[in-house]
């Protein structure tokens, strides 16, 4: 079956999408879930029945609340060292005093990745562990349908008030009697986003018509995103939070004399922040947050301050449920934080732990078939039995020391059982559907191999490919493979202990997927057989047709395949930048060898003959290409490269060409020192951290100015006069924007005290970006509609490329502007001194662009973790949060490196077509060749090669 390359590519794309969808369905594990929420609040289990007939406990209901009012102050991106470290002592004196000498308990809460706001709120309120799929819905949070603390409180008649991040309003609609949400994504706002919360405090704290008050402050998180954790803005923000906590605490204490129950103030963070100010990963600064319980019900601290105990962030939901007298959320995997209820009697403490253990064991039963063999379940049953014995002694009125010692023993058994149960349930979140992942991987790899086999035919002048599917569908091999795969499917689905998505499909759908896999495999085998068969056929003209792979070709093939195989290991994914750094460095060395080979090979050949021969045949081939006449691929043989050496060696840029790979190597080494990325060494200091410190603002300003000037000179060479002026003014606006927000300073400025959001300066640059892109788009449309001039198309593509370079310069942080400079410099050097002299074909140049694009993704400081995404780039020039522009700007700033290299590839290929066609048309005016003459000239080419003893 013969297909056009476009049809083949579209079909492969659809199959790849199918394979990726099946793989991702197995890769993102399903969270542990209990029965659906709804109906009544759920019956509370009674106390364990004492052994023996006739003895029954009288505690069968949920215990009453321990606190009358609860205030939760959630400070976004609050790291543990901001409270327990030196910054806490310096900027949060009241909070530090309460921790050291007040009635409080302090802990370090560990948050599980992904450390972004919406999944963390879910963990705090449900006690469950959200998956990475929640990162996708973090931008538009749907209503939370799982059982959670807020729903339980509303069902129990609690009155809840909320002020802060509007993510809460989206997750819990119609749950708050009063609320005021603020936009969380406008990270340029440091003050108003918190003032909108604080302005309600004085009025609310005087009222008595609420039971639960939740405050979510975003200013600290925004400061981290824009300026980092070491910014001078962090200290004043922590002092502001300290004053707010002082006001709330004093107000709660003043009203406790009138109440029968004490109040509780909870201070926590949803996540921390990395050393660059971002979050989403698993570094210590991102996952460790402070957790403070402040109440007059606790004993006043005495003695030296100890290191806070490490607890899980999911433990807060269970603890608050007990404190408010509510059922523990059905999906919670958290444990009760015992010191919070440590002031109660032994019977009450055991009752709280039994409720927690019963809920965890019930969740384990509903998610694990062999739950009875789980160690945590066995420990819980033992503790429950011991608890029954303790109740029997208690009801008998035994108040001896034996009862107290037995109570402590049961307490310890419960804590060990809770820890084991929680660990067993948490591990289920990380269980992947391996069968679905393997099916998706097989489809992806088969389509990829089919594309690799089709590349030589698909890139030919006819752009057609013979797909050997028709005979394969009627072959015995196809039916045997279908039978074997169906047998494997039956075995896996009948023996799997856990639920598999692919096994849950209908048998007809599964059979269709098996037939697809078998058909692709048979097609691949047929294609390989045809290639081997053609390779054995005798060659009529071995001189013309002979070609062999160079070291560069082998390196690019082996490097691409090796990189794909390396993604099978998580450590290689975490440190993928090391793979790309190694590949581009090795590529530079291979290119250096290729350049030297051309230089020395020229001395052994006849340069004059090679030059004249190449010029004659190049003129024929270029003219035929411009007229869409099919020319055999043998023209791209070693003859061209050897003959082109004369042109290469006579140029005045010979030494620059020989030195260009080494210059590129030096540039790459400098870029590696600018930003450290990955996981293992990301915490190590780099040149970027040195530049962004407040002590080196003058050095950063000088580097940014020089970089912007170099960007102009590297980009403007192919732009029109109007675009050159727009580019110069736009780059000046970029520096003005960075000076307005305080990143850099002008030479006449001594300090950047007047800091603004830079809205006017950024929009000034946007105008020039749109102008340059519009000019390029106009030229592209002109080349397609009015005149089919390849030079006009090339100019239009370069204009669009220049506009995107200006946009990247605006969105990049000042210390990253050298990345953009080196990107343009390497592209210029490779175009002029490597690709053109060595006559690389389109496939080779495409792979090189792909390699360097991936490397520059990591040179920017990016990684495969979402913690390195610069969210602040999405709000450049915006006064408020607008979803589509913010997403576009953030995505462009993140993937600017690969995108600029991809667009440069289009510009280069288009300019080469324009250059070749112009040369061919000039030669055609002198030769006056018709179509027949072209074929005769090609025939004479073979005759000349036969009679010339020219060694290739």
N, C-alpha and C positions, 0 to 999 in steps of 0.2 A: 504494500500500500504506500503510494508516493504522497508525501505531505510537504507543503511549503514550510519553511523554517518558522514563520510566524504562527502557523497553526500548531506545529509541534511544540513550540515554546509555550503557547497558551495551554495546551493539554498538560504539559509537564508541570506548569504552574498550578493548575487545579489539583493534580495528583499530589504535588508537594504540600499544598494547603491541607488536603485530606490527611496526609501522613503527620504533619505538624499538629493538627487538631487532635488526632488520636494520641499522639505522644504527650501533648500538654495535658490532656484529660487524665492520663496516668501519672504525670509528673507532679501536678498539684494535688497533694493528698487531701482527702475529705476530713474535715474536723470531726471530733468525737461529738455525737449528738444524742440527746435523750429523746423521749417521746415529744411530739409537738406541743407547744404551749397553748393553753386555752382552758376554759372552764374555771373551776375554783382554784384557789391557791395551792391546793394539794394537802393531803392529810399528813400530819407530822407523826413519825413513828414513836411509839411509847418507849419508855425506858426498858432495858433488857429485863425480861421476866426473871425473878429470883428462882433458884432451884427449889424443888419441893412443891407439894400440892397446897393450894389455898393462899399462897402469898402473891399478891399483885401490887405493882407500883401504882401510886396515885398521880404520877407525872405522865400525862398522855398528850398534853398540848404543847404548842410552841412556847418557849419561855418568854416572859414579858421583856420589853425593851430595857436596855441598860442606860440609855441616854435619852434625854428629852429632845434636844436639838443637836443636829450634826451639821457642821459647816465643812465643806470640802473645797480647799483652795488648790487648784491644779495649775502649776506654773509650767508652761510649755518649755521643753528643752532644758529643764533644771537638772544639771549634773550633780552628782553627790559631792564633788569637791567644792561646788559653789556654796554648800551649806556646812559641810564638815571640814573643809580645808581652810587655807589661809584667807581666801576671799570671803568666806562666811564670817570669820572673826572680824574682818576689816569692815565689811559692808552690811552685815546682818547682825548687829550686836544684840538686839533684843531676842532674836531667835536663838542665837548662841547661848545667851544666858538661860533661856528656858530649857534648852537641851542639857546644859551642864548642871543646873541647880533647881530646875522647876519640876513640876509634876507632868512628866512626859516620858514617852518611849520613842526611841529613834532607831530606825532600821535603814538598810540599803536594799531597795527593791530592784530585783533583776528583771528586766524586760526582755522577752524573746523577740528575735527578728521576725518580721520586718519592723524596725523602730520608726514608724510613721504614725501620725496622730490618730487616724480613724481606727486602725487595728488595736492600738493601745487603749483607746477608750472602751472598745469592746472587751478587751481583757480585764480592764478595771471594773467594769459593771457586770459582766457575765461570769468572770472567773475562767473563761475558756481561752484557748490559744489560737488566735486567728492565723490563717495561712497567708502565703505570699500572694495569693490571688486577690487578697483584700487591698494590696497596693494599687491595683488597677482601678478599683471602685473608690479609692481614697479621694479622687477629685470630685466625685458626685455620689455622696454617701446615701444609700437607700435606707429606708426605715429598718430598724433592727427587730426581727421577728422572734429571735431566740429569747428564752427565759432570761431575765436580767433583774438587777437590783431596782432599777427605776420603775419597771413594770410592777414588781412585787410591792414597792412602796406605794404606788398609786392605787393598786388594788386594795391595799390595806387601809386606804383613806388618808395616807400621808400627803401633806401639802408641800409641793416641791417648787422652788424658785431657782431659776438659772440665769446667769449673765456670762457672756463670753463667746467663745468659738461657736459659730453657727453649725458646726458638725454635730453638736449635741441635739440641736433642734431638728436636724434631718434624721438622726438616728432614733430620736424619741419624740415623734410628733404627738401633740395633744396630751403630753404627760405633765407639762409644767403649768402651774396656775398663773405664773408670770415669768416672762423671759425677754431677753434682749440679746440677739445674736450679732456677732461681728464677723466680718470676712477674714478668714485665716490665711488666704493665699496672697494678700497684698503685703509682701514682705518689706516694702520700703517704709511702712508705717511703724514707727517705734513707740509713739506716745499716745496718739488718739485711740488706738486699738485697746489700750489698757485704761485710758481715761473713761471710755464708754462703759467699762465695767465698774470702776471705782465710784463713779458719780451716783450710783444707786445705793452704795453701802450705808451711808448715814441714815437714809430713810428706812431701809429694810431692817437694820439692826435694832431700831426702836420698836419695830412691830412684833406682834406675838402670833400672827396668823400664818406661820410656816413651821415646818418640821425639818426640812432638809434644804440647805442652801448650797448651791454649787457655783463656784467662780472659776473661770478658765482664762488665765492671762496669757497673751501671745507675744508681748513685746520682746521678751528675752529670746524667744525662738527667732524672731525677725532680725534681731541684732546679730545673732549667730550666723544666719544665712548670708547676711550682707557683709559683715566685718569680722566674724570669727569669734571664738571664745576668749581671746586675749585682747579684745577691743577695749579702749577706754570707756566705751558706752556701757559695758557690762556692769561695772561697779555702781554707777548711779541707778541702774535698773534694779539691781539687787537691794540697794538701800530703799528704793521705792516699795519693793515687795515686803521688806522688813517692817516698814511703817504700816503697811496695810495689815499684816499679820498681828502687829501690836494692837491696832485699833479693834480688830475682830476679837482677839483674846480678852482684852480688857472689857469689851462690851458683854461678852458671854459670862465673864466672872461676875460682873455687876448685877446680873439678873438671876444668878443661881440661888441666891438666898430666898427668892420667892418661889422657886420650883422645887418639886419633890425629887427630881432626878437631875444629875449634872448634865452639862453639855460636852460635846466633843468637837475639837478642831483637828482636821486631818490636812496635812500639807504634803503634797506629792508632786511628781513630774510624770508626764506620760512617756517621756524618753529623754535621753541626754543629747549631747552633740559631740561630733568628732573634733579633731584638732583644726579642721578647716571650717567648722561651723555648721556642717551639714549633718544629716542623720538618715537612718534607714538600714545601716549595716549592723555589724555585731562587735565593734570595738568596745573596749571597756568604758570609754567615755560616753558611748551611745546607749549602752544597756543598763548602766548603773545610775539609779536616781534615788534621791532621799525620800523617806517615808516617815513622817512624824505624826504621832498621836498625842495630843495635848488636851488634858482634862483634869479637873480637880478631883476626879474619882481615883486618880492614880496616886501612889505614894511619892512623896517628894524625894528626889534623887539625893543620895548622899555618897560620899566616897569619890575616888578618882574616876574620871570619865574613861570608859572603855570603848573599844572599836565597835561601831554599830554592827548588829547581827545581819547576815544576808538572808533575805526572804525573797519569795517569788512575787511578782507584781499581781499575779492571779489570786494571791492570798487575801487581797484587800476585799474582794467581793464577799467571801465567806465571813470575814471578820465584821464587816459593816452590817451584813444580814443579821448576825447574832446580836450586834449592838443595837439595832433598830427593832429587834423582835420579829424578824421576817424569815420566811423559809429561804434556805440556801438555793441559789439558782441551780436548776437541774443539770445544766451543762458545765458547771464549775468543776475545775480540776485543782482548785486551790485548797490550802489548809488553813485552819483557824490559827491566827497569831495569838498564842496562849497568853503572853504577858498582858494583853489588853483586857482579858477577863480574869487575870490572876488574882484580883482582889476579891473575887466571889468565893463562896464556900466550895468544898471539895465536890459535893454532890452536883452543884451547878456546873462546875468545870467539866466533870465527867459527862454530864448531860449534853453540854455544848459539843464536846468531842465526839460523842456517840451520834449526834445529828449529822455532823460533818462526815463521819465514817460511813453512816448509812447511805447518805447521798452519793458518795464516791463509789461504794460497792454496788449500788443500784445502776449507776452509770456504766460501771464495768460489765455488769450482767447484760445490759442492752447493746453492748458494742463488741463483746468478746465471747465467742461460742464456748470456749473452754475456760470460763471465768473461775470455776471452782478450783482449778489448779494454780491460779495466780497466787504468788507468795503474799501479796498485800491482802487479798481476800481471806486467805487462811489466817494471817495475823489478826485481821479485824474480827474474825469469828472467835479466836482465842481471847482477844481483849473483851469482846462482848460477853463471853462466858464469865470471865473474871469480874466484869462489871456487875453481872447478876449476883455473884457471890458477895460482892461488896454491899450491894443493896440489901441483901438478906441480913447481913450483920448490922447494917444501919437501921433497918426497920425493927430489929430486935432491941434497939437501944444501946448497942455496944459502942461506947465512945472511948475505948482504950487506945493505946498507942498502936496496937495491932491494926485497928481500922485505918488509922492515918497512914501507916506504912503500906498497907494493902492498896489504899487509894493512890498513893504515889506510884506504886508498881503498875496499877491499871492505867494511870495517866501516861506513864512511859510507854506501855504497850500500845495505847491508842495513837500516840505521836508517831511511833515507828510504823504502825499500820497505815496511818494517813500519808506518811512520806512515801511508802512503797506503792500505795494505790495511786497517788498523784503521779509518781514517776511512770507507772505502767500506762496510765491514761495519756500522759504527755507524749510517750514514745509512739503511740498510735497515730499522732498527727504527722510524724515523719515517715510513716510507712507508705511507700510508693506502689502504684499498680504496675508492677514490672511487666506483666504480660501485655498490657496496652502499650506501654512504652516500647517494648520490643517490636510489636506489630507496626507501630508508627515509624520506628527507626528503619525497619526493613523496606517499607514503601519509600521513604526518603532516599535511602542509599540506592535503591534500584533506579529511581528516577534520575538521580545524580549520575549514575554510571551510564544510563541511556543518553543523557545530555553530553557527557564526555565523548561517547562514541559517535555522536552526531555532529560534533563541532566541525570537523574537517569538511563535511558535505554542506552543513548549514551555512558556513561562511564562504562557500564558493560563489561564483558569479550567478549561478542558477538558484542558489539558496533553497535547494530542495533536498529531501532526505527520504530514502527508501526504508520505511518502517516494516520490519519483517514480522508483523503480527498475524497477518492472514494465515500463512501456513502453520504458524505456531499454535493457533487455536484448534487445529485439527490434528495435532501431533499426539503421539502416545505419551510423550514426556509431559505435556500439559495436563493430561488427565491423571497421570501418576502423581504429579506434584499436588494437584487439587486433593487427591485422596489422602496423601500423607499429611497435608496441612489440616484437613478436616479431622483426621485422627488425632493429631496433636491438640487441636482445639477442644475436642471432646475430653481428652485426658486432663488437660489443664483445668477446664471448667468444672469437671466433676471431682477433682482432688483439691481444689483451692480452698483454703480455710477461711480466707477473707473474701469479701465481695469484689469482683473484678468488673470494670465497666464494659470491656469488650465481651465478656461472658454474659452480661445482662442484655446485650443486643439480641434481636430476633435471629433465629437460625438462618433465615433467608438473607438478611443483611450480612451476617458473618460469612456465609457462603460466597456472597458477591465479593467481599474483600479478599477471601482466599483465592478466588478465580482471578482477581486483578493482580495479586502478587505472583501467581503462577504465570499469567500471560506476560507480565513484565520480565520475569526471569527467562522465559523461553525466547522472548524478543532479544534480550541481551545476549544470550548464548548464540542465537542465529547471527546477530551482528558481528560478534567476535569471530564466528566461523567464516563469515564472508571476508573479513579483514585478513584472516590467516590464509584463506584461499587466494585472495588477490596478491598477497605478498609472495606466493610461490610461482606466479606467472612470470614468463620470461619478459625482460624489458627490452623494447626495440632500440632505444637510444640511451644506454646507461650513462653517457656523459652528461646529457641534458637532464635526465630524470633523477639521477642519483642525488640523494640528500641525506644527511645524517644530523642527529641532534647534537647541538653544542652543549657545553657545560652549563650555560645559562638556561637552556631549555630544560635540562635534567634537573637543575636546581629548582626552577619554578614549579615543575610538576611534583617533585619530591617534597618541596616545602609546603605546597598547598595541601597535598594528601596527608603529610605528617601533621600539619596543624589541625586538620579535621579529626584525625585519629587521637590527637592529644586532648580533645574536648571530652573524651570518655573518662577522664580523671578529674575529680573536683579540684585537686591542687593545681593542675594546669589551667583550669578555668580561673581560679583565684589569681594566678600569676600569669595570665595570658599575655600581658605586655612583654614579659621576658621572651616569649616565643617570637613575637613580631620584631623585637629589637634584634634578636639573633638572626632572623631571616633577612632583614634589610641590610644588616652589616655584612652578612655573607654574600648577598646580592651585589653590594658595592665592590667587594673583592673580586667576584666573578666578572663584573663589568670592567674592572681595571685590567684583568687578564685578557679579556676580549679586545680591549683597546690596544694593549701592547702587542697582541698577536697580529692585529691588522697592521700595526706599525712595522713589525719585523718581517711579516710575510711579504710586504710590499717590496722589500729589498731583493727578494729572490725571484720576483716576477717582472714582467715587462709592463711598466706602468703606462707607457704610451699606448701600447696595443690594448691593454685592459680598459683604458679610458675611452678610446675611440669605439671599441666594441660595445661598451656599456652605453655610451651616448646614443649609438645607432638603435640599439634594442630598447633603450628606455623611451626614446621618442616614439617608437612604434607602439609600445605597450601603453604609454600614457595617453596617446591619441585614441587607442581602442577603448581604454577605460572610460574616457570622457564621452565616447559614443555608445557606451553600454554594449560593446562587442566582447564576447567571451574570449579570453586569452588563457592558454594553459597555465597551470600553476607552476610549471617548471621555470618560469621566469624568475621566481623568487628562490633561486638556488644559491649555492656558494659563489657562483660566477658573479652575481650582482655584488655580493659583499667584497669579493676580491677586487673586482673592477672599481668599486666605489672607493677603494683605498687610495687611489690616485687623487681623487677629489679631496679625500680626507687628509692626506698627508701634505698636500700642497697648500692647505689653508694656513693662514697666519695664526690660527687659534689651536695649533697642534698641541702645544704644551699645556694650555688650559684644558684641553680635552683629556689629556693624560692625567692631569691633576684633579679633574672634577670628581672622580669617585672618592678620593682622599678628603677633599673639601666637604663632600656630603657626609662622610664618616665623622668628621670633626663636628659638623652641625648636629648630627644625631647624638653625639656624646654630650654636647652642651645641653641639648634639650632633655636628656635623661636626668641631668643634675637639677633642672629647673623644677620639676614636679615628681615627687615620689608617689607611686600608686600601688595598687594591689592590696594584699592583706598582711603579708609577713613584715614588710619594711615600710609601710605607709606612715608609721609613727616617727620614722627617722627624720631629722631636720634636712631641709633642702634649700636651694637658692631662692625658691619662691617664698618660703617662710621668712627668710632673711630680708627680702625686699618688702614684704607686706608689713613688717614691724614698724611701729610708729617712729622709731629712731632713724630709719633709713628712707624717709619719705622723699627727700631731695634726690637720692640715688634712683628711686623708682620713677620720679618725675622725669629725670634726664633720660632714663632708659625708655620710657614711654614715648617721649618726644622724638628720640632718634628712631625708634621703631616705626612711628607713624610717617616720618619722612621717608624711610626706606620702603615702606609699603607703597607710598605714592610713586616713587621712581620705578618700582618693579611692576606696577600695574598699569601706569599711564601710557606705556609705549605703544599700545594698539588701540587706545581710545581716541575718540574724536575730540576736537578742541573743547566743545561744550562739556563733554564728560570729564575731561581733564580738570576743568575749572570746578565742576561739581564735586569731583573727587577731592581736590585740594581743600575746598570749603568744608566738605563733609568730615575729613580727617581733623581739621581744625576744630570742628564742632565736637568730635569725639574727645579731644583733650579738654575742651571747655566743660563737657559733661562730667568727666572724671574729676576735674578741679571743683566743680560745683558740689559734688557729693563728698568731697574731702579725701579722695584717694591720692590725688597729686596736687601740686601747687604750681602756680605761675612763677617765673623768676622774680617778679616784683612783689610777690607775696611772702611774708615772713611766717605766717601761720594760717591754717584753713579753719578759722573760727566760724565764718559764715557758711555753714553747711546747709544745703537744701536738697530736694529730691531730684533736681536737674531735669524737671519735666520739659521746660522750654528748650534747653540745649539738646536733649535727646530727640525731641520732635523736629528740631532744626536738621538733625542728621537724617531722620527718617524721610524728610522731604527730598533730600539729594539721593538717598537710596532708591526711592520710588522713581525719581526722575531718570536715573541711569538705567534702571531695569526697564522702564517704559521705553526708553530709546532703543535698547537692545531688542526688546520684543517687537517694536515697530520694524526694525530691520529684518528680523526673522520672518514676520508676516509678509514683508515686501519680497523676500527671496522665494517664498512659497507661492504667492498669489500673482504678483506683478511680473517679476523677472526671475528666471531660474539661474541666478548668478551665485555661484558658490562663495565668492569673495564677500558678498553682502551678508550671506548666512554666517560666515565665519566671524565677520565684524559684529554681528548681532549677538552671537554666542559670547564673544569676549566682553561685550558691554554688560550683559547679564552677569557674567562671572565677576566683573569689576564691582558691580553693585552689591553682590553678595559678599565680596571681600570687605567692602565698607561696612556692611551690616555686622559681619563677624568682628571687625575692629571695635564697633560700638558695644557689642555684647560681651566680648572677652574682658576679663579683669586686667588691669594694667600690667601686672607681672607676666601675663600670658601673651602679650602682644609680640614678643620675640618668637613665639611658636608660629604666629601668622607670617612673620618676616621670613623665617627659615623655610616655611612651606612654599612661599612664592619663590625664594631663592633656589631651592632644590628643583622646583618645577622648571624654572628658567634654564638652569645648568643642564638638566637632563634633556631638555628639548633641543638645545643648541649644540651640546658637546657629546651627547651619548646616543640618543635615539636616531637623530638624522644621520650622523656619520656611520653608525653601525647598521642602518637600514633595517631596524626591527619591524616585524609585521604587527598587524592590529592586535592579534591575540597576545603576543608577548608584552606589548605596551599596556594592554588592558590589565594583565596580571600584575605588572609593576605598579600601576596606579592603585590597584586594590591593596597591594601590600603596604604601600606608603600611606594610603588613606587609613588603614587599620592602625598603623604605627602612630600616626598623628592623633588618632582618637585618644591614645594613651599618653602622648606627649602633652596633651591639654591638661592632664591630671585626672582623667576619667578612669573608671575601673568597671568591672562587671557587677559592682554593688551600687545600689541606688543612693548610697550616702554621698557619692561624689558628684551627683547631679546639682548644678548650680541653679537653684530655683530663683535666685534674685535676677537672673538674666531675663526671666519672663515678665518682669514688671518695669523694665526700662522704658521710660516715657509714658507710663500709665498712672493716672491719678487714683484709679480704683481698680478692683479686680474685674477683668473682662476675660472670660474663659478662653475663647478661641485665640485671640492674640497672645495671651499668656502661655498657652500650650505650644503654639507655633514658635515663639521666641525661645522658650526653654528647650524645645527639641532641636531647633537650629543651633543654638549655642552648644548643646551637648555633642551633636554629630557634625559640627562644622568641618572638622578635619576630613572624614570620609566624603562628605558632600562636596567640598571644594575640589578634592582630587577627582571625583566622578565628573564634575562639570568641566574641569580642566581636560579630562580625557576627550569629552565631546568637542571642546574647542580645538584641541590638538589635531584630532582626526579630521575635523572640518577644514582646518587651515592647511593640512597636508593635501587634501583633495583639491582645494583651491589652488595651491601652489603647483601641483602636478598638472592640473588641467590647463593652467595658464602657460606652463612650459610646453605642453603638448600642442596647444593651439598655435604657439609661435613656430614650432617645428613643422606643423601641418601646413602653414602658409608657404613654407619653402619647398616641401616635398610634394604637395598636391596629390596625396594618395587617396584613392577610393577604397571601398571595402575589399575589392578583389586584390588590389595592390597590397593591402595589409596582410592578407593570407599568404601572398607570394613572398613578402618580406619575412614572414615567420618561417616559411619553408627554407628560404635562403639562409636563415639563421642556423638551422640545423645542419645545413651543408657546410657552412663555415666552421662550425664546431667540430664536424667530422674530420676536416682536412687540417685543422690547426691542432698541433700537439700542445694543447693548453692544459696544464695540470691543475686540478682543483684540489 
